[in-house]
Amino acid sequence: MKRAATLSALACLLTATAAAPSPANTPAPAPGSAPTPAAQHSRHPVATLLDTVPRRGVLRVCTTGDYRPFTHRDPKTGAYSGIDIQMARDLAKSLDAKPRYVATTWANLVGDLASGRCDIAVGGVSITLPRARAVYFSEPTRTDGKTPIVRCADKDRYRTLDQIDRRGTKVIVNPGGTNEQFARAHIKRATLTVHPDNTTIFDEIIAGRADVMMTDAGETRYQAKIHPELCSVHPDKPFTFSEKAYALPRGDEEFKAYVDQWVHLATHDGTYRKYEEAWMK
């Protein structure tokens, strides 16, 4: 009886095996039907900018053009310059491409990159957790932090946040980025004015229409250099810690790995330092 049951089970197994189609005999999908995930992956590998940019011959670079020494757009010629503009040219060249600059604003920079308007965003972009939810960041290029810039005659009056956030103090800030976020978080009693043009905002302090701007130490150093009337307040000990990097499309691991390696080399072989020193002389 036991032997008969065993033979019966073996016969069923052989019948099922014979009925199952072999890989060679599996019928092709019907025209118009969606391929299986495995077939789709094998036939259409995920595109990466590491391949797309060299084929296209163009690296699309989102930048605000209003944040010297990192990015500046000449209002007369439309030409871009700055530390990160030079770095973007080097990145494009390493990919056998040329840079094409895409104008953006601080309020729209992350959205423009995430929506595919550009391949990378540069120009003194600070790493923040809200931004990191929408885009990737490369290896950092430098550390930075918020610090005041004021008329030199007032450099001892506005050294702390308590000294700045007093009634009668006129604080000015550019819109849409980490400067505005920082100012709104810390200015409760002083008058806060949002000035729409970051290229002329420092003229407002010189003219006395504003007293203080708090921005990244790198920018305060540069603006104090080109405006002798202005002084950067404790740029070596800013109120905050931050890092600057290049923003990249989320999900493109191969492109991010390449840009990380490129930044690592440029920040360790003297390339980035050379561009920075040229602007700070």
C-alpha positions as CSV (number, residue, x, y, z in Angstrom):
1,M,0.0,0.0,0.0
2,K,2.8,2.4,1.0
3,R,4.7,1.5,-2.3
4,A,1.6,2.3,-4.4
5,A,1.1,5.7,-2.7
6,T,4.8,6.6,-3.4
7,L,4.5,5.6,-7.1
8,S,1.3,7.7,-7.4
9,A,3.0,10.8,-6.0
10,L,6.0,10.4,-8.3
11,A,3.7,10.1,-11.3
12,C,2.0,13.4,-10.4
13,L,5.3,15.2,-10.0
14,L,6.5,14.0,-13.4
15,T,3.3,15.1,-15.0
16,A,3.5,18.6,-13.5
17,T,7.2,19.0,-14.6
18,A,6.4,17.9,-18.1
19,A,3.5,20.4,-18.3
20,A,5.7,23.4,-17.1
21,P,7.1,25.4,-20.0
22,S,10.9,25.5,-20.2
23,P,12.7,28.8,-20.7
24,A,13.3,28.0,-24.3
25,N,9.7,27.3,-24.9
26,T,8.2,30.2,-22.9
27,P,6.0,32.2,-25.2
28,A,7.0,35.8,-25.9
29,P,4.8,38.5,-24.3
30,A,1.9,39.5,-26.4
31,P,2.4,42.7,-28.5
32,G,1.7,45.8,-26.4
33,S,1.9,44.0,-23.0
34,A,4.2,45.3,-20.3
35,P,7.5,43.4,-19.9
36,T,8.2,41.8,-16.5
37,P,10.4,43.8,-14.1
38,A,13.4,41.5,-14.7
39,A,13.1,41.8,-18.5
40,Q,12.6,45.5,-18.3
41,H,15.7,45.9,-16.2
42,S,17.8,43.8,-18.6
43,R,16.6,45.5,-21.7
44,H,16.5,49.1,-20.4
45,P,19.1,49.8,-17.7
46,V,18.5,52.9,-15.6
47,A,19.9,56.0,-17.3
48,T,22.6,57.9,-15.4
49,L,23.9,61.4,-16.1
50,L,27.4,59.9,-16.0
51,D,26.5,58.5,-19.5
52,T,23.9,61.1,-20.6
53,V,26.1,64.2,-20.1
54,P,29.0,63.0,-22.3
55,R,26.5,61.9,-25.0
56,R,24.7,65.2,-24.9
57,G,28.0,67.2,-24.7
58,V,26.3,69.6,-22.3
59,L,26.3,69.8,-18.5
60,R,23.3,71.9,-17.4
61,V,24.2,73.9,-14.3
62,C,21.6,75.7,-12.2
63,T,23.0,78.8,-10.4
64,T,21.6,82.0,-9.0
65,G,24.4,84.3,-10.2
66,D,24.0,86.6,-7.2
67,Y,26.4,85.2,-4.6
68,R,30.0,86.3,-5.0
69,P,32.6,84.8,-4.6
70,F,30.8,81.6,-5.6
71,T,28.6,82.6,-8.5
72,H,28.1,86.0,-10.3
73,R,26.2,86.9,-13.4
74,D,27.4,90.1,-15.1
75,P,24.2,92.1,-15.7
76,K,25.7,93.7,-18.9
77,T,27.1,90.6,-20.6
78,G,25.3,87.8,-19.0
79,A,28.6,86.0,-18.4
80,Y,29.0,83.9,-15.3
81,S,32.0,83.9,-13.0
82,G,33.0,82.7,-9.5
83,I,34.6,79.9,-7.6
84,D,31.9,77.4,-8.3
85,I,31.4,78.5,-11.9
86,Q,35.1,77.6,-12.5
87,M,34.5,74.3,-10.8
88,A,31.5,73.6,-12.9
89,R,33.6,74.2,-16.0
90,D,36.2,71.7,-14.8
91,L,33.4,69.1,-14.1
92,A,31.9,69.6,-17.5
93,K,35.4,69.2,-19.2
94,S,36.0,66.0,-17.2
95,L,32.8,64.6,-18.8
96,D,33.7,65.7,-22.3
97,A,31.0,68.4,-22.2
98,K,30.5,72.1,-21.9
99,P,28.6,73.9,-19.2
100,R,25.2,75.5,-19.9
101,Y,24.1,77.8,-17.1
102,V,20.5,77.8,-16.1
103,A,19.3,80.9,-14.2
104,T,17.4,80.2,-11.0
105,T,16.7,81.7,-7.6
106,W,17.3,80.6,-4.0
107,A,13.6,79.9,-3.6
108,N,13.5,77.7,-6.8
109,L,17.0,76.2,-6.9
110,V,16.1,72.8,-5.3
111,G,12.8,72.5,-7.2
112,D,14.5,73.3,-10.6
113,L,17.1,70.6,-10.0
114,A,14.5,68.0,-8.8
115,S,12.3,68.7,-11.7
116,G,15.1,68.0,-14.2
117,R,15.8,71.6,-15.5
118,C,19.5,71.0,-14.7
119,D,22.0,68.3,-13.9
120,I,23.7,70.0,-11.0
121,A,23.2,73.1,-8.8
122,V,26.2,75.2,-7.8
123,G,27.1,78.6,-6.3
124,G,27.6,78.5,-2.5
125,V,24.8,76.0,-1.9
126,S,24.6,75.1,1.8
127,I,23.7,71.6,2.9
128,T,20.4,71.5,4.9
129,L,18.2,68.6,5.9
130,P,15.1,70.0,4.2
131,R,17.1,70.3,0.9
132,A,18.5,66.8,1.4
133,R,15.0,65.4,1.3
134,A,14.7,66.5,-2.3
135,V,18.2,66.3,-3.7
136,Y,21.5,64.6,-3.1
137,F,24.6,66.6,-2.0
138,S,28.1,66.0,-3.1
139,E,31.1,65.8,-0.8
140,P,31.4,69.2,0.8
141,T,33.7,71.8,-0.7
142,R,34.2,73.9,2.4
143,T,32.8,74.7,5.9
144,D,31.0,77.9,6.6
145,G,28.4,79.5,8.9
146,K,26.2,82.6,9.4
147,T,28.0,85.7,10.7
148,P,27.3,89.5,10.6
149,I,28.6,92.0,8.2
150,V,28.2,95.7,9.3
151,R,29.7,99.1,8.8
152,C,33.2,99.1,10.2
153,A,32.2,101.9,12.7
154,D,29.6,99.5,14.2
155,K,31.7,96.3,14.3
156,D,31.7,96.2,18.1
157,R,27.9,97.0,18.4
158,Y,26.7,93.8,16.6
159,R,28.8,90.9,17.7
160,T,26.1,88.7,19.3
161,L,22.5,87.8,18.4
162,D,21.3,89.6,21.5
163,Q,23.1,92.8,20.4
164,I,21.6,92.5,16.9
165,D,18.1,91.6,17.9
166,R,17.2,94.9,19.6
167,R,14.5,97.4,18.8
168,G,15.9,100.1,16.5
169,T,18.3,97.7,14.7
170,K,17.7,97.4,11.0
171,V,18.5,93.9,9.8
172,I,18.5,93.1,6.1
173,V,18.4,89.8,4.3
174,N,18.0,88.3,0.8
175,P,15.0,86.1,0.1
176,G,14.4,82.4,-0.3
177,G,17.5,80.8,1.1
178,T,19.2,79.9,4.4
179,N,20.0,83.5,5.2
180,E,16.3,84.3,5.4
181,Q,15.5,81.2,7.3
182,F,18.2,82.1,9.9
183,A,17.1,85.7,10.2
184,R,13.4,84.8,10.7
185,A,14.3,82.2,13.3
186,H,16.4,84.7,15.4
187,I,15.1,88.2,14.7
188,K,12.1,89.0,16.9
189,R,12.6,92.6,18.1
190,A,14.8,94.2,15.4
191,T,13.3,95.4,12.1
192,L,13.8,92.8,9.4
193,T,13.7,93.8,5.8
194,V,13.8,91.4,2.8
195,H,15.8,93.0,0.0
196,P,15.1,91.3,-3.4
197,D,18.5,91.9,-5.0
198,N,21.5,90.1,-3.4
199,T,23.9,92.0,-5.6
200,T,23.0,95.4,-4.2
201,I,22.1,94.4,-0.6
202,F,25.4,95.5,0.8
203,D,25.0,99.0,-0.6
204,E,22.0,99.3,1.7
205,I,24.2,98.9,4.7
206,I,26.8,101.3,3.4
207,A,24.1,103.9,2.8
208,G,22.7,103.5,6.3
209,R,19.4,102.1,5.3
210,A,20.3,98.9,7.0
211,D,22.7,98.0,9.9
212,V,23.3,94.3,9.7
213,M,23.2,91.4,7.3
214,M,23.9,87.9,8.5
215,T,25.2,85.6,5.8
216,D,27.9,83.0,5.3
217,A,31.3,83.9,6.5
218,G,32.8,83.3,3.0
219,E,30.5,86.0,1.5
220,T,31.2,88.5,4.4
221,R,34.9,88.2,3.8
222,Y,34.6,88.8,0.1
223,Q,32.2,91.7,0.5
224,A,34.4,93.3,3.1
225,K,37.3,93.1,0.7
226,I,35.5,94.9,-2.1
227,H,33.7,97.4,0.2
228,P,36.3,99.0,2.6
229,E,33.4,100.5,4.5
230,L,32.1,97.1,5.6
231,C,33.6,94.7,8.2
232,S,33.0,91.0,8.7
233,V,32.3,90.2,12.3
234,H,34.1,87.2,13.8
235,P,34.1,85.1,10.5
236,D,36.3,82.5,12.1
237,K,33.6,81.9,14.8
238,P,30.3,82.1,13.0
239,F,26.9,81.7,14.8
240,T,26.3,78.4,13.0
241,F,28.1,75.5,11.4
242,S,27.3,74.6,7.8
243,E,29.0,73.0,4.7
244,K,28.8,74.0,1.1
245,A,28.5,71.4,-1.6
246,Y,26.9,70.8,-5.0
247,A,23.3,69.6,-5.3
248,L,22.6,66.6,-7.5
249,P,19.5,64.7,-8.7
250,R,18.3,62.3,-6.1
251,G,18.5,58.6,-7.1
252,D,21.4,58.9,-9.6
253,E,24.0,57.0,-7.5
254,E,26.6,56.6,-10.3
255,F,26.6,60.3,-11.1
256,K,26.9,61.2,-7.4
257,A,29.8,58.8,-6.9
258,Y,31.6,60.4,-9.8
259,V,31.0,64.0,-8.6
260,D,32.0,63.0,-5.1
261,Q,35.3,61.7,-6.4
262,W,35.9,64.7,-8.5
263,V,35.2,67.1,-5.6
264,H,37.5,65.1,-3.3
265,L,40.3,65.4,-5.8
266,A,39.8,69.1,-6.4
267,T,39.6,69.9,-2.7
268,H,42.8,68.0,-2.0
269,D,45.0,68.7,-5.0
270,G,44.8,72.5,-4.6
271,T,42.4,73.2,-7.4
272,Y,39.5,74.6,-5.3
273,R,42.0,76.5,-3.1
274,K,43.5,78.1,-6.1
275,Y,40.1,79.4,-7.4
276,E,39.2,80.6,-3.9
277,E,42.4,82.5,-3.4
278,A,42.1,84.2,-6.7
279,W,38.7,85.7,-5.6
280,M,39.8,86.6,-2.1
281,K,43.0,88.5,-3.1
